């Protein structure tokens, strides 16, 4: 298993755990949307390193978006948490910006 895939899996698990704990367990967050942007953008950057071609990359990026969407839905059942379209938009923006930056650098 490549280091990129291992880092992706660990990061995805940490992000999912952080997004799915009750709100009372979390410290005050400075800018929740910025955290979403960087977390999902980071996953997308790792995906650009893992994917072997553009078709595979689209699959990875779509999966990252889908997981973010599922996390937002599941938050409805977490105490003090709820679905937020702005979080999903921040996730998507992070994914798109990371994919664009990596294509400009030539990683894909």
Rosetta blueprint (number, residue, H / E / L):
1 X L
2 X L
3 X H
4 X H
5 X H
6 X H
7 X H
8 X H
9 X H
10 X H
11 X H
12 X H
13 X H
14 X H
15 X H
16 X H
17 X H
18 X H
19 X H
20 X L
21 X L
22 X L
23 X H
24 X H
25 X H
26 X L
27 X L
28 X L
29 X L
30 X L
31 X L
32 X H
33 X H
34 X H
35 X H
36 X H
37 X H
38 X H
39 X H
40 X H
41 X H
42 X H
43 X H
44 X H
45 X H
46 X H
47 X H
48 X H
49 X H
50 X H
51 X L
52 X L
53 X L
54 X H
55 X H
56 X H
57 X H
58 X H
59 X H
60 X H
61 X H
62 X H
63 X H
64 X H
65 X H
66 X H
67 X H
68 X H
69 X H
70 X H
71 X H
72 X H
73 X H
74 X H
75 X H
76 X H
77 X H
78 X L
79 X L
80 X L
81 X L
82 X L
83 X L
84 X L
85 X H
86 X H
87 X H
88 X H
89 X H
90 X H
91 X H
92 X H
93 X H
94 X H
95 X H
96 X H
97 X H
98 X H
99 X H
100 X H
101 X H
102 X H
103 X H
104 X H
105 X H
106 X L
107 X L
108 X L
